[in-house]
Amino acid sequence: MQGLIALVACLGGAAFGLAAAMLTAKPTEAVAPVGFPGNPVYPGFEAQAPETPAGSHVPAGPRTPAERAAALAMEANDILDDAHGRKPLLDQARIKLRAASTADPDEPLTLVVQARWQLMMGQGAGGYSRDAAIRAEHTITRALALDPKLARAYVLRAHLYTATDRIALAKADLASAEALGYDRPWLLTNRAAIHEREGQHDQAAALYRRVIDQFGDDPSAVAAASSNLRAYHARRGEKDKAEGYYRQQAELEPGNPWPHGNWAHELLYQFGDAEAAIGRARQALVRMDYPQARRTLALALYLKWAELPPEERRQAEPQFNLEEARRLMPDTRVAAQIGRENRMLAPIAVALASGARPQNQTAPQGDSLWVRAGGRR
């Protein structure tokens, strides 16, 4: 997620090329993923071995290079299911995928899992990096050139197309997957993501609920749908419903930091609940130290301090909160600017402005708490 290890050697050659559509990805630092900012919700991918015809002999273990590669890819995919951006697990998956590629560099299933890994490695707060999006698309396209009937590849590429605002291509890939008999929940979650891109949030929510109803025995699918429903109800100001879906996802994925970090963000920005946001942000940081959670925690601490009457801010506990906030976000000009831009955080801007340096008084060396109302030193 942040500063992770180098990518597996780029797969494929000029024969497969990069489609012109791939180059339409926005030339920004990152391309926004589907879902709440910073939330690594990936399409599901059931890495299953090819079915063995009835009555045939089932080998004790993989025999051909392709079978060995597919088995290693399945192991890597299982690790990715639990990674949630954590570097040690992403590293473990990389090792498995490297071994799979060594066994058979042209095994299509391996290529699709590699593309999934490439996307996870290239995801940050703003979305997928342009390089990660291009490499992953190239890898998926190569897999489909080798096996045009690999439905899971179409589903993953549809997710990538949706994340890069190529909706027509995403719809075409989902139609191809469905025509090939793909009937897993990720067909619905990807279609819901398209609805969200098109501003049809109620239709998206209906599909996420359908995933929970139809695929309740698939924890990964229920967790992904719950995450999106949490964000949907938070945007609507429906705190109790949003919290219910947050708790559902957190129970299904106890090691995942993102449910806690995203709910902390929504508690702060949508509801102005500093106390609850602090608790959830700390829960996220216990699981993984990452910038978005630190930023949310800092702003929640600033808000908790700022909401007190001026005379109470000088007491021990508020000062402790303020000092922790300043350690996490030293430049209070940034905190003040965010407060001016979000009504739930407005008390931060007011409190910091009221601490502006009096006329003819010199600010303490390195003290960023002194800010003018206009946000400058």
N, C-alpha and C positions, 0 to 999 in steps of 0.2 A: 504493500500500500504506500508507504513512504520510504524512499531510498532503498528499495529492495534490490536484490542481486541481479546480475545481468541476465538477459533473456537467453533461452536455449537458442542454439544456432538457427538462423532464419531458414525456414523450410521452403522447398519449392524452387522453381526456376522460371526463366523468362517465358517458357512455353505456356505457362498458365497465366502470366501477366497480371496486371492490376486493372480491373474494369474501370472505365471512366467514372462510373458512379462512385467508386470507392474514393476517388480523389475529390469528391464534393464534400467530404467531411470538413466541417468548419475549421479554418486555419487558426484556431485558438490553442491555448496551452492544453486544454482538455475538452473532450466532447461529453456533454452531460448525459449521465446514465438515466434510465427509467427509474422512477421512484424518488423518494425523498433525498435531497442533497446529502452526499456522504454515506448513503446506505447501499452497501454492496449486495443488492438483490440480483442474483444470477438466475438465468433460466435453468430449470432442472435438466439433468442429463443422466439417464439411466444407462450406465455403461454395462450392458449385458453381453455375454458371449453369444455367438450364433447358436440358434436352436439346433439340437441334435435330432435327426429323424427318428421316429418311433422304432424301437427294436434294434437300433444300431448300437455299437459298442461305445461306451463313454470312457475315454482315456483317463488314466489316473492323473495325468497332468498334461500341460501344454506340450505338444510335440514339435510342431512346425515353428519356424521363426515368427510367422504371423500370429499364431496362437500364443506364443510367449509374449509378444508385443501387446496383444489385446489384453492378456491377463494383467500385465504390469500397468497398462493404461487404466484398467478398472480399479486397481489398487490406488493409483494416483488420484483418480476421480473421487474415490471415497475420502481421501485425505482432503481434497479441495472442498468437499461438502462441509467439513468441520473447520476449515481454515479461517474464514471470516476476516481475512486480511492479516492474519498473524504470520510473521516472517518464518518462524521455525517450521510451521506446517507447510507453507509455500515452498520452503527449501526441500522438505521431504518429498513433496510431489514432484519437484524438479528432478530429483535424483531418480525417482521411478520412471519419469518420462524420458530421461536421457537413456536409461537402460532399455526402455521399450523401443526408442528410436534406433538404438544400436542393434537390437534384435531384428527389426524390420522397419526401415525408414519410410516405407510406403504403406504401412497398415493404416487404413482410413480411420478406424476408431481412435487410434493413438493420436492422429492428427487433430481430431476434434477436441479431445481432452487437452492437447497442447494449446489449442486456440483458447479454450476456456481459461487455462493457466495464464496465457499471455494477457488476456483481458484483466484478470485479477491482479497481475503484477503491474499493470498500467493504470490502475484506478486510484484516483486521489479524491480530494474534497470536491473538485469541480467536475469530475467524471473520468472518462477514459482519455488517456493521452492520445494524441493523433498517431504517434508511432505504434502504440499498442493496438489501436483500432485497425490500422492498415495491415499490420502483421497478422493479426487474428483473422481478418477477412481473407487474406491471401492463403493462410493455412486451411481455413474452412473450404475455400474454393478448390484448393488442391485435393482435399479429402473427397469432395463431391465429384471431381474429375475422375478419381479412382473408383468411387462407388456412388453413382448417381441416385441410388435407392436408399441412401443412408439418411433416414428421416430426421434423426437427431441433429444432423449437421444443418439441415434447413432451419430447424427451430433455433439453434444457437445463432445462426447468421441473421435470422429475423430479429432476434433480440438486439444484435449489433446494428442492424439497419434502423431499428426504431430509436436506439440511443443516438444515432447520428442523423436523425430526421429524414430518413429515406423511407417514408411510410409505404409508398406503393410497392417498393421492393420487399419490404417486410411482409406485407399482406400476401404477396406472390409466394414467398418462401413458406409461410404458414399454410397456404393452400396446397403447396406441393407436399408438405409433411402430412397433412390430413389425407390427401389422395393416396399416400403410401401406407395408410392405416395407423398413423400415429394418433393415439388417443389418451395420452398422459395429461396431467393437469396443466403442464406448461404451455400447451396449446391455448388454454383459456387465459393464463396469466399474461402471455404475450399479446393476446388480442385485447386484454384489458389495458395493457400498457399503451397500445396504439390508441385506444379510446382516450386515455389520459392526454396523450400528445395532441389529440384533436379537440381537447377541451370538453370531452363528453365524460365527465367525472362520475355521474350517476350510473351510466352504462358500465363503466369500469368497475365500480363498486359492486354492481350486481354480479359481474363475472367472478370477482374475488369471493363473494359469498357462495357462489355456485361451486367454486373450488373446494371450499370448506365443507359444503354439504355432500359433494360427490366423492371427494378424496380424503375423507377424514382419517383414513388409515395411513396416510402419507404425511409424516410429521414435517418434512421439508416443505411440501406444498402448502400445508396449513400455515406454517410459520411465515412463508412468503406472502400469502394472501392476508394474513393478520397484520403484517407490517404495513401493507398498502392501505388496509382498512383503517388502521390507526391514524395514518397520515390524512386520509379522507375525512374522518370525523374530527380530527384536530383542526383542519382548515375550516370546518363548519362550526367550530366553537362548541362541539359536543364532547365535553371533557370526560364524562363518565364512560361513554361508549369507546372513546379513544383509549382510555386507560385499560378498559377490559381487553381490547385487542393487544395492547402492549404487554399485559400480563400473560396473555395466551402465548405470544411469541417467546417471551422470556422463559416461560416454563418449558417450552419445546426445545429451546436452544440455550441452555443455562450458561454455556461458555461464550456465547456471542456478545460482544460489547455493543453492537449497533442498536439493538432494541432500546437499551438504556440510554445511550447517547442521543439517539433521535428523539426519544420521548422527553429527555431533559431539554433539548432544543425547543420542542413544541411547547412544553410547559412554560418555558421562559418567554418565547416570542409570541405565542398565541394566547397565553393565559396570564402572563406576568407573575407566575408562582415561583418566586425565588427559592423558597425553602425546599419545595419538592424537586426543583431543577437541580439544586445542589446535591441532593441525595442520589438522584438518578445519574448525574454526571460522574459522581464518585464511583458508582457501580460500574459504569462503563470503563473508567480508568483503571479499576482493579483488574479488569480483564485484558485491557490493552491500552497503552499510553499513546494517544494520537491527538493531533492538533485540534480537531473540531471539539472533542470533549473538553480539552483544556480551556479552549476559548469560551465554551458554554459555561463551564464552572466559574471562570473569571468574571464573566458578566453577571452571573447569578449572585456571586459574592458582592460585586459592586452594587447590584440592585438591593440586596438585603441591607447593606450599609446605608444606601442612599434613601431608602424609604423611612428611615428613622428621623425623628425631629433633630435639628442641628445640635441641640445640647446633649442628646443621647449618643451621637456618633462618636464622641470622645471617650466613651466608656470602653472598658477592656475588651469585651467580646466584639463589638462593632469594629474596633481598631484592629483586632486580630483578623477579622474577615477582610478588612480593607487591605491589610498588609499581604494576606494570601492572594487577594485579587491582583495586587500590584506585582507580585512575583510572577504570576501567570501571564499578566498583560501589563507590562511596565509602562507603556505609553498610554497615559490616561486620556490623551487627545483622541485616540482611537475609540476608547470606551465612550467618551462624550459624544463623538460623532455618531456612533451607533445609537446612543440614547436619543439623539435628535431625529434619527431616521425611523424609529419604531416607538409607537406610542406606549407600548407596555414597558419600555425601558427608559421612558422620558425622565423619571426621577434621577437617573444616573447623570444625565446632562445637566440638570438643574443643580444637583448637589456638587458636582465638580465645578460648575461655573461659580457657585457661591463661595468656593474656596480659591477664587482667583486672587492673584497677588495684589495686596493693597498698594496704592500709589506710593512711589518713592521707597518701596521696600524690596530688598534684593531677595530673590528666590534662593533657597538652600541649594548648594551644589548637587546637581544630579537629581533634584526632586521633581519628578514629572507630575506630581499632584497639583502643582501651581498651573492653572490654565485660565486663560481669559475666556470671556463669554463666547468670543468668536472662535475658540478652539486653538489659539496660537499661544506660544510661550511669551 
